[in-house]
């Protein structure tokens, strides 16, 4: 079974109440329910985690890499600042897809630069909660495509 860890960074625990004009009304629990249902349809073992702490997010990436899992990552503000997170992705060799609820390129200029995008397989942003579903689908495809066939 394909394993994917969906990792969420700072302030995503506030979804549903935090700037709903930007992030929408869905809570992180709503997103998790939707993603778990999609994971079941795709035969994916999904681990879903959130932290407000950079070091803990780095540890989550390392754990996913050690387990051979893919990473669906909404690093939130750490996207734009964390070299440690970038190095964890590169150092573990984990296949990661960066996701964002909002279109970061239509927002403040400091959000236009991602420190992690260069070490991710792809980036999906601006689709609201559907960014998670699209990211899960894309990551599942990448992981299955790269898995050696059992012949």
C-alpha positions, 0 to 999 in steps of 0.5 A: 500500500502506498503511504503518504504523510500530509504535513501542515505547518503553522497556523493551519490549526486556525483554518475556518476562523483565520482570515476566511476571505483568504483561506475559506471556511473549511477547518483543518479537520474538514480537509482531513476528512475529505483527504482521508476519504480520497486516500481510501479510494486510492488505496493510500495509507494517509498520516495527517499531522499539523504543528506550529513548530519548525523543528517538529515539522522537520522531524515529521519530514524525516520520519516520512522519509525513513518510512518510505512515504511521500509527503504532501506539504503545506508548510504555510509560512515556513515555505518562505523562510525555512532552509531547515525544512528544505534541507530535510526534504532534500536530505531524506530524498522524500518525494514531496508535493508543496500545496497551498490553499491560497494563490501565493503568487497573487498575494504579498511579494514575500510569499512569491518565493518558496524555499522548498519548491526547488526540492519538491516534485511539484507545487499546487496552490490557489485551489482552496481545500481542493489543493489538498485533493489535487496534491494527493492525486498527483503525489499518489501518481508520482509514487506509483510511477516511480515504484519498481514493478513487481514482475 
